[in-house]
Amino acid sequence: MSAVTVRNLPEEIHRALKLRAAQHGRSTEAEIRQILEKALRPEERVKIGSELAAFGQQLEGFNLDVTREKTQTEPALFE
């Protein structure tokens, strides 16, 4: 996991971070991670699985037979 150092952080911002972290029951470092996570991975982001499911629903789905073949297969020959 990467580490980041933030230089020249105003004391007022540092105090605000510490207060916010205490209000959420986290360390200051954990609070900063949470802030960055929310900023860079918003909940509204497009999720490919959800989009594919919605696409399938628009097409009214399809039937896929996933019955497994029970007969033995021959091993591949690499000659």
PDB file as gemmi writes it, atoms N, CA and C in Angstrom:
CRYST1    1.000    1.000    1.000  90.00  90.00  90.00 P 1                      
ATOM      1  N   MET A   1       0.839  -1.166   0.000  1.00  0.00           N  
ATOM      2  CA  MET A   1       0.000   0.000   0.000  1.00  0.00           C  
ATOM      3  C   MET A   1       0.890   1.237   0.000  1.00  0.00           C  
ATOM      4  N   SER A   2       0.468   2.250  -0.718  1.00  0.00           N  
ATOM      5  CA  SER A   2       1.251   3.480  -0.854  1.00  0.00           C  
ATOM      6  C   SER A   2       1.076   4.392   0.350  1.00  0.00           C  
ATOM      7  N   ALA A   3       2.053   5.247   0.527  1.00  0.00           N  
ATOM      8  CA  ALA A   3       2.001   6.266   1.582  1.00  0.00           C  
ATOM      9  C   ALA A   3       2.161   7.627   0.923  1.00  0.00           C  
ATOM     10  N   VAL A   4       1.472   8.623   1.477  1.00  0.00           N  
ATOM     11  CA  VAL A   4       1.524   9.984   0.960  1.00  0.00           C  
ATOM     12  C   VAL A   4       1.815  10.924   2.116  1.00  0.00           C  
ATOM     13  N   THR A   5       2.699  11.888   1.893  1.00  0.00           N  
ATOM     14  CA  THR A   5       2.984  12.914   2.881  1.00  0.00           C  
ATOM     15  C   THR A   5       2.420  14.227   2.368  1.00  0.00           C  
ATOM     16  N   VAL A   6       1.667  14.916   3.194  1.00  0.00           N  
ATOM     17  CA  VAL A   6       1.111  16.215   2.814  1.00  0.00           C  
ATOM     18  C   VAL A   6       1.881  17.287   3.572  1.00  0.00           C  
ATOM     19  N   ARG A   7       2.596  18.092   2.845  1.00  0.00           N  
ATOM     20  CA  ARG A   7       3.391  19.163   3.464  1.00  0.00           C  
ATOM     21  C   ARG A   7       2.607  20.465   3.439  1.00  0.00           C  
ATOM     22  N   ASN A   8       2.977  21.364   4.340  1.00  0.00           N  
ATOM     23  CA  ASN A   8       2.409  22.717   4.396  1.00  0.00           C  
ATOM     24  C   ASN A   8       0.896  22.713   4.588  1.00  0.00           C  
ATOM     25  N   LEU A   9       0.397  21.747   5.335  1.00  0.00           N  
ATOM     26  CA  LEU A   9      -1.024  21.696   5.663  1.00  0.00           C  
ATOM     27  C   LEU A   9      -1.294  22.736   6.744  1.00  0.00           C  
ATOM     28  N   PRO A  10      -2.193  23.663   6.507  1.00  0.00           N  
ATOM     29  CA  PRO A  10      -2.461  24.682   7.520  1.00  0.00           C  
ATOM     30  C   PRO A  10      -2.940  24.040   8.827  1.00  0.00           C  
ATOM     31  N   GLU A  11      -2.517  24.619   9.922  1.00  0.00           N  
ATOM     32  CA  GLU A  11      -2.865  24.087  11.249  1.00  0.00           C  
ATOM     33  C   GLU A  11      -4.384  24.014  11.426  1.00  0.00           C  
ATOM     34  N   GLU A  12      -5.089  24.986  10.888  1.00  0.00           N  
ATOM     35  CA  GLU A  12      -6.558  25.003  10.989  1.00  0.00           C  
ATOM     36  C   GLU A  12      -7.177  23.773  10.324  1.00  0.00           C  
ATOM     37  N   ILE A  13      -6.648  23.386   9.170  1.00  0.00           N  
ATOM     38  CA  ILE A  13      -7.140  22.202   8.461  1.00  0.00           C  
ATOM     39  C   ILE A  13      -6.805  20.946   9.258  1.00  0.00           C  
ATOM     40  N   HIS A  14      -5.618  20.887   9.809  1.00  0.00           N  
ATOM     41  CA  HIS A  14      -5.213  19.732  10.608  1.00  0.00           C  
ATOM     42  C   HIS A  14      -6.127  19.566  11.818  1.00  0.00           C  
ATOM     43  N   ARG A  15      -6.421  20.675  12.492  1.00  0.00           N  
ATOM     44  CA  ARG A  15      -7.336  20.617  13.648  1.00  0.00           C  
ATOM     45  C   ARG A  15      -8.727  20.151  13.211  1.00  0.00           C  
ATOM     46  N   ALA A  16      -9.196  20.659  12.075  1.00  0.00           N  
ATOM     47  CA  ALA A  16     -10.517  20.267  11.567  1.00  0.00           C  
ATOM     48  C   ALA A  16     -10.561  18.777  11.229  1.00  0.00           C  
ATOM     49  N   LEU A  17      -9.476  18.275  10.656  1.00  0.00           N  
ATOM     50  CA  LEU A  17      -9.393  16.840  10.343  1.00  0.00           C  
ATOM     51  C   LEU A  17      -9.434  16.008  11.619  1.00  0.00           C  
ATOM     52  N   LYS A  18      -8.674  16.429  12.621  1.00  0.00           N  
ATOM     53  CA  LYS A  18      -8.656  15.692  13.893  1.00  0.00           C  
ATOM     54  C   LYS A  18     -10.032  15.703  14.547  1.00  0.00           C  
ATOM     55  N   LEU A  19     -10.716  16.830  14.499  1.00  0.00           N  
ATOM     56  CA  LEU A  19     -12.052  16.930  15.077  1.00  0.00           C  
ATOM     57  C   LEU A  19     -13.039  16.046  14.331  1.00  0.00           C  
ATOM     58  N   ARG A  20     -12.997  16.114  13.012  1.00  0.00           N  
ATOM     59  CA  ARG A  20     -13.896  15.285  12.190  1.00  0.00           C  
ATOM     60  C   ARG A  20     -13.644  13.806  12.431  1.00  0.00           C  
ATOM     61  N   ALA A  21     -12.386  13.419  12.539  1.00  0.00           N  
ATOM     62  CA  ALA A  21     -12.032  12.020  12.802  1.00  0.00           C  
ATOM     63  C   ALA A  21     -12.591  11.578  14.146  1.00  0.00           C  
ATOM     64  N   ALA A  22     -12.443  12.422  15.156  1.00  0.00           N  
ATOM     65  CA  ALA A  22     -12.963  12.086  16.491  1.00  0.00           C  
ATOM     66  C   ALA A  22     -14.481  11.940  16.455  1.00  0.00           C  
ATOM     67  N   GLN A  23     -15.153  12.795  15.702  1.00  0.00           N  
ATOM     68  CA  GLN A  23     -16.610  12.717  15.592  1.00  0.00           C  
ATOM     69  C   GLN A  23     -17.062  11.411  14.934  1.00  0.00           C  
ATOM     70  N   HIS A  24     -16.232  10.882  14.048  1.00  0.00           N  
ATOM     71  CA  HIS A  24     -16.560   9.630  13.371  1.00  0.00           C  
ATOM     72  C   HIS A  24     -15.926   8.403  14.041  1.00  0.00           C  
ATOM     73  N   GLY A  25     -15.219   8.630  15.135  1.00  0.00           N  
ATOM     74  CA  GLY A  25     -14.602   7.517  15.853  1.00  0.00           C  
ATOM     75  C   GLY A  25     -13.451   6.866  15.109  1.00  0.00           C  
ATOM     76  N   ARG A  26     -12.726   7.665  14.341  1.00  0.00           N  
ATOM     77  CA  ARG A  26     -11.601   7.144  13.566  1.00  0.00           C  
ATOM     78  C   ARG A  26     -10.343   7.928  13.897  1.00  0.00           C  
ATOM     79  N   SER A  27      -9.225   7.377  13.485  1.00  0.00           N  
ATOM     80  CA  SER A  27      -7.968   8.117  13.575  1.00  0.00           C  
ATOM     81  C   SER A  27      -7.970   9.180  12.479  1.00  0.00           C  
ATOM     82  N   THR A  28      -7.101  10.157  12.625  1.00  0.00           N  
ATOM     83  CA  THR A  28      -6.996  11.198  11.597  1.00  0.00           C  
ATOM     84  C   THR A  28      -6.611  10.588  10.260  1.00  0.00           C  
ATOM     85  N   GLU A  29      -5.699   9.641  10.300  1.00  0.00           N  
ATOM     86  CA  GLU A  29      -5.260   8.971   9.068  1.00  0.00           C  
ATOM     87  C   GLU A  29      -6.422   8.233   8.404  1.00  0.00           C  
ATOM     88  N   ALA A  30      -7.224   7.524   9.190  1.00  0.00           N  
ATOM     89  CA  ALA A  30      -8.385   6.811   8.646  1.00  0.00           C  
ATOM     90  C   ALA A  30      -9.406   7.795   8.079  1.00  0.00           C  
ATOM     91  N   GLU A  31      -9.554   8.923   8.717  1.00  0.00           N  
ATOM     92  CA  GLU A  31     -10.491   9.942   8.232  1.00  0.00           C  
ATOM     93  C   GLU A  31     -10.038  10.493   6.880  1.00  0.00           C  
ATOM     94  N   ILE A  32      -8.747  10.738   6.748  1.00  0.00           N  
ATOM     95  CA  ILE A  32      -8.209  11.222   5.475  1.00  0.00           C  
ATOM     96  C   ILE A  32      -8.440  10.184   4.379  1.00  0.00           C  
ATOM     97  N   ARG A  33      -8.213   8.903   4.700  1.00  0.00           N  
ATOM     98  CA  ARG A  33      -8.477   7.842   3.715  1.00  0.00           C  
ATOM     99  C   ARG A  33      -9.942   7.850   3.292  1.00  0.00           C  
ATOM    100  N   GLN A  34     -10.843   8.014   4.249  1.00  0.00           N  
ATOM    101  CA  GLN A  34     -12.272   8.030   3.953  1.00  0.00           C  
ATOM    102  C   GLN A  34     -12.632   9.211   3.061  1.00  0.00           C  
ATOM    103  N   ILE A  35     -12.093  10.376   3.352  1.00  0.00           N  
ATOM    104  CA  ILE A  35     -12.353  11.572   2.540  1.00  0.00           C  
ATOM    105  C   ILE A  35     -11.871  11.347   1.107  1.00  0.00           C  
ATOM    106  N   LEU A  36     -10.659  10.821   0.966  1.00  0.00           N  
ATOM    107  CA  LEU A  36     -10.111  10.562  -0.370  1.00  0.00           C  
ATOM    108  C   LEU A  36     -10.932   9.514  -1.112  1.00  0.00           C  
ATOM    109  N   GLU A  37     -11.338   8.475  -0.411  1.00  0.00           N  
ATOM    110  CA  GLU A  37     -12.149   7.414  -1.023  1.00  0.00           C  
ATOM    111  C   GLU A  37     -13.456   7.980  -1.566  1.00  0.00           C  
ATOM    112  N   LYS A  38     -14.134   8.797  -0.766  1.00  0.00           N  
ATOM    113  CA  LYS A  38     -15.404   9.389  -1.209  1.00  0.00           C  
ATOM    114  C   LYS A  38     -15.204  10.326  -2.388  1.00  0.00           C  
ATOM    115  N   ALA A  39     -14.113  11.068  -2.379  1.00  0.00           N  
ATOM    116  CA  ALA A  39     -13.858  12.018  -3.453  1.00  0.00           C  
ATOM    117  C   ALA A  39     -13.501  11.321  -4.759  1.00  0.00           C  
ATOM    118  N   LEU A  40     -12.786  10.226  -4.672  1.00  0.00           N  
ATOM    119  CA  LEU A  40     -12.267   9.585  -5.879  1.00  0.00           C  
ATOM    120  C   LEU A  40     -13.067   8.381  -6.347  1.00  0.00           C  
ATOM    121  N   ARG A  41     -13.906   7.849  -5.478  1.00  0.00           N  
ATOM    122  CA  ARG A  41     -14.780   6.732  -5.854  1.00  0.00           C  
ATOM    123  C   ARG A  41     -16.204   7.033  -5.414  1.00  0.00           C  
ATOM    124  N   PRO A  42     -16.844   7.977  -6.069  1.00  0.00           N  
ATOM    125  CA  PRO A  42     -18.194   8.347  -5.638  1.00  0.00           C  
ATOM    126  C   PRO A  42     -19.172   7.195  -5.811  1.00  0.00           C  
ATOM    127  N   GLU A  43     -20.191   7.175  -4.962  1.00  0.00           N  
ATOM    128  CA  GLU A  43     -21.195   6.112  -5.005  1.00  0.00           C  
ATOM    129  C   GLU A  43     -21.948   6.108  -6.328  1.00  0.00           C  
ATOM    130  N   GLU A  44     -22.031   7.276  -6.984  1.00  0.00           N  
ATOM    131  CA  GLU A  44     -22.798   7.384  -8.222  1.00  0.00           C  
ATOM    132  C   GLU A  44     -22.047   6.837  -9.429  1.00  0.00           C  
ATOM    133  N   ARG A  45     -20.835   6.330  -9.233  1.00  0.00           N  
ATOM    134  CA  ARG A  45     -20.054   5.876 -10.379  1.00  0.00           C  
ATOM    135  C   ARG A  45     -20.737   4.702 -11.067  1.00  0.00           C  
ATOM    136  N   VAL A  46     -20.475   4.559 -12.339  1.00  0.00           N  
ATOM    137  CA  VAL A  46     -21.048   3.473 -13.120  1.00  0.00           C  
ATOM    138  C   VAL A  46     -20.352   2.183 -12.738  1.00  0.00           C  
ATOM    139  N   LYS A  47     -21.143   1.187 -12.400  1.00  0.00           N  
ATOM    140  CA  LYS A  47     -20.604  -0.122 -12.061  1.00  0.00           C  
ATOM    141  C   LYS A  47     -20.980  -1.078 -13.188  1.00  0.00           C  
ATOM    142  N   ILE A  48     -19.995  -1.716 -13.768  1.00  0.00           N  
ATOM    143  CA  ILE A  48     -20.199  -2.507 -14.983  1.00  0.00           C  
ATOM    144  C   ILE A  48     -21.217  -3.631 -14.776  1.00  0.00           C  
ATOM    145  N   GLY A  49     -21.183  -4.299 -13.633  1.00  0.00           N  
ATOM    146  CA  GLY A  49     -22.144  -5.382 -13.394  1.00  0.00           C  
ATOM    147  C   GLY A  49     -23.573  -4.882 -13.377  1.00  0.00           C  
ATOM    148  N   SER A  50     -23.797  -3.753 -12.725  1.00  0.00           N  
ATOM    149  CA  SER A  50     -25.136  -3.159 -12.671  1.00  0.00           C  
ATOM    150  C   SER A  50     -25.591  -2.732 -14.057  1.00  0.00           C  
ATOM    151  N   GLU A  51     -24.684  -2.151 -14.825  1.00  0.00           N  
ATOM    152  CA  GLU A  51     -25.029  -1.725 -16.185  1.00  0.00           C  
ATOM    153  C   GLU A  51     -25.371  -2.923 -17.074  1.00  0.00           C  
ATOM    154  N   LEU A  52     -24.614  -4.014 -16.949  1.00  0.00           N  
ATOM    155  CA  LEU A  52     -24.905  -5.202 -17.750  1.00  0.00           C  
ATOM    156  C   LEU A  52     -26.250  -5.817 -17.364  1.00  0.00           C  
ATOM    157  N   ALA A  53     -26.555  -5.831 -16.059  1.00  0.00           N  
ATOM    158  CA  ALA A  53     -27.839  -6.359 -15.607  1.00  0.00           C  
ATOM    159  C   ALA A  53     -28.987  -5.509 -16.139  1.00  0.00           C  
ATOM    160  N   ALA A  54     -28.833  -4.192 -16.106  1.00  0.00           N  
ATOM    161  CA  ALA A  54     -29.867  -3.297 -16.622  1.00  0.00           C  
ATOM    162  C   ALA A  54     -30.049  -3.502 -18.122  1.00  0.00           C  
ATOM    163  N   PHE A  55     -28.956  -3.687 -18.840  1.00  0.00           N  
ATOM    164  CA  PHE A  55     -29.016  -3.940 -20.280  1.00  0.00           C  
ATOM    165  C   PHE A  55     -29.778  -5.235 -20.564  1.00  0.00           C  
ATOM    166  N   GLY A  56     -29.484  -6.273 -19.790  1.00  0.00           N  
ATOM    167  CA  GLY A  56     -30.195  -7.544 -19.954  1.00  0.00           C  
ATOM    168  C   GLY A  56     -31.676  -7.405 -19.677  1.00  0.00           C  
ATOM    169  N   GLN A  57     -32.047  -6.598 -18.684  1.00  0.00           N  
ATOM    170  CA  GLN A  57     -33.465  -6.383 -18.381  1.00  0.00           C  
ATOM    171  C   GLN A  57     -34.154  -5.628 -19.506  1.00  0.00           C  
ATOM    172  N   GLN A  58     -33.459  -4.698 -20.133  1.00  0.00           N  
ATOM    173  CA  GLN A  58     -34.042  -3.966 -21.261  1.00  0.00           C  
ATOM    174  C   GLN A  58     -34.343  -4.915 -22.417  1.00  0.00           C  
ATOM    175  N   LEU A  59     -33.506  -5.919 -22.579  1.00  0.00           N  
ATOM    176  CA  LEU A  59     -33.706  -6.904 -23.647  1.00  0.00           C  
ATOM    177  C   LEU A  59     -34.648  -8.023 -23.211  1.00  0.00           C  
ATOM    178  N   GLU A  60     -35.213  -7.892 -22.028  1.00  0.00           N  
ATOM    179  CA  GLU A  60     -36.106  -8.881 -21.430  1.00  0.00           C  
ATOM    180  C   GLU A  60     -35.410 -10.212 -21.199  1.00  0.00           C  
ATOM    181  N   GLY A  61     -34.113 -10.158 -21.023  1.00  0.00           N  
ATOM    182  CA  GLY A  61     -33.332 -11.338 -20.655  1.00  0.00           C  
ATOM    183  C   GLY A  61     -33.279 -12.386 -21.749  1.00  0.00           C  
ATOM    184  N   PHE A  62     -32.703 -13.511 -21.425  1.00  0.00           N  
ATOM    185  CA  PHE A  62     -32.646 -14.639 -22.343  1.00  0.00           C  
ATOM    186  C   PHE A  62     -32.453 -15.898 -21.519  1.00  0.00           C  
ATOM    187  N   ASN A  63     -32.828 -17.029 -22.091  1.00  0.00           N  
ATOM    188  CA  ASN A  63     -32.676 -18.311 -21.400  1.00  0.00           C  
ATOM    189  C   ASN A  63     -31.351 -18.931 -21.802  1.00  0.00           C  
ATOM    190  N   LEU A  64     -30.594 -19.324 -20.819  1.00  0.00           N  
ATOM    191  CA  LEU A  64     -29.298 -19.932 -21.070  1.00  0.00           C  
ATOM    192  C   LEU A  64     -29.282 -21.283 -20.375  1.00  0.00           C  
ATOM    193  N   ASP A  65     -29.115 -22.325 -21.150  1.00  0.00           N  
ATOM    194  CA  ASP A  65     -29.057 -23.672 -20.585  1.00  0.00           C  
ATOM    195  C   ASP A  65     -27.636 -23.914 -20.090  1.00  0.00           C  
ATOM    196  N   VAL A  66     -27.474 -24.067 -18.793  1.00  0.00           N  
ATOM    197  CA  VAL A  66     -26.153 -24.279 -18.219  1.00  0.00           C  
ATOM    198  C   VAL A  66     -26.026 -25.686 -17.634  1.00  0.00           C  
ATOM    199  N   THR A  67     -26.730 -26.635 -18.242  1.00  0.00           N  
ATOM    200  CA  THR A  67     -26.640 -28.018 -17.789  1.00  0.00           C  
ATOM    201  C   THR A  67     -25.242 -28.540 -18.100  1.00  0.00           C  
ATOM    202  N   ARG A  68     -24.624 -29.118 -17.104  1.00  0.00           N  
ATOM    203  CA  ARG A  68     -23.255 -29.601 -17.268  1.00  0.00           C  
ATOM    204  C   ARG A  68     -23.256 -30.991 -17.889  1.00  0.00           C  
ATOM    205  N   GLU A  69     -22.391 -31.168 -18.851  1.00  0.00           N  
ATOM    206  CA  GLU A  69     -22.229 -32.471 -19.500  1.00  0.00           C  
ATOM    207  C   GLU A  69     -21.594 -33.420 -18.498  1.00  0.00           C  
ATOM    208  N   LYS A  70     -22.172 -34.620 -18.355  1.00  0.00           N  
ATOM    209  CA  LYS A  70     -21.690 -35.538 -17.323  1.00  0.00           C  
ATOM    210  C   LYS A  70     -20.793 -36.647 -17.868  1.00  0.00           C  
ATOM    211  N   THR A  71     -20.627 -36.709 -19.176  1.00  0.00           N  
ATOM    212  CA  THR A  71     -19.774 -37.756 -19.731  1.00  0.00           C  
ATOM    213  C   THR A  71     -18.315 -37.355 -19.604  1.00  0.00           C  
ATOM    214  N   GLN A  72     -17.457 -38.343 -19.465  1.00  0.00           N  
ATOM    215  CA  GLN A  72     -16.021 -38.103 -19.341  1.00  0.00           C  
ATOM    216  C   GLN A  72     -15.482 -37.571 -20.666  1.00  0.00           C  
ATOM    217  N   THR A  73     -14.580 -36.625 -20.574  1.00  0.00           N  
ATOM    218  CA  THR A  73     -13.941 -36.120 -21.789  1.00  0.00           C  
ATOM    219  C   THR A  73     -12.571 -36.763 -21.920  1.00  0.00           C  
ATOM    220  N   GLU A  74     -12.105 -36.822 -23.150  1.00  0.00           N  
ATOM    221  CA  GLU A  74     -10.781 -37.366 -23.415  1.00  0.00           C  
ATOM    222  C   GLU A  74      -9.752 -36.280 -23.156  1.00  0.00           C  
ATOM    223  N   PRO A  75      -8.629 -36.633 -22.548  1.00  0.00           N  
ATOM    224  CA  PRO A  75      -7.599 -35.628 -22.324  1.00  0.00           C  
ATOM    225  C   PRO A  75      -7.016 -35.145 -23.645  1.00  0.00           C  
ATOM    226  N   ALA A  76      -6.560 -33.925 -23.676  1.00  0.00           N  
ATOM    227  CA  ALA A  76      -5.951 -33.358 -24.887  1.00  0.00           C  
ATOM    228  C   ALA A  76      -4.607 -34.023 -25.150  1.00  0.00           C  
ATOM    229  N   LEU A  77      -4.316 -34.247 -26.407  1.00  0.00           N  
ATOM    230  CA  LEU A  77      -3.031 -34.809 -26.805  1.00  0.00           C  
ATOM    231  C   LEU A  77      -2.203 -33.715 -27.463  1.00  0.00           C  
ATOM    232  N   PHE A  78      -1.014 -33.501 -26.958  1.00  0.00           N  
ATOM    233  CA  PHE A  78      -0.126 -32.500 -27.508  1.00  0.00           C  
ATOM    234  C   PHE A  78       1.067 -33.201 -28.134  1.00  0.00           C  
ATOM    235  N   GLU A  79       0.939 -33.510 -29.386  1.00  0.00           N  
ATOM    236  CA  GLU A  79       2.003 -34.238 -30.083  1.00  0.00           C  
ATOM    237  C   GLU A  79       2.639 -33.408 -31.154  1.00  0.00           C  
TER     238      GLU A  79                                                      
END                                                                             
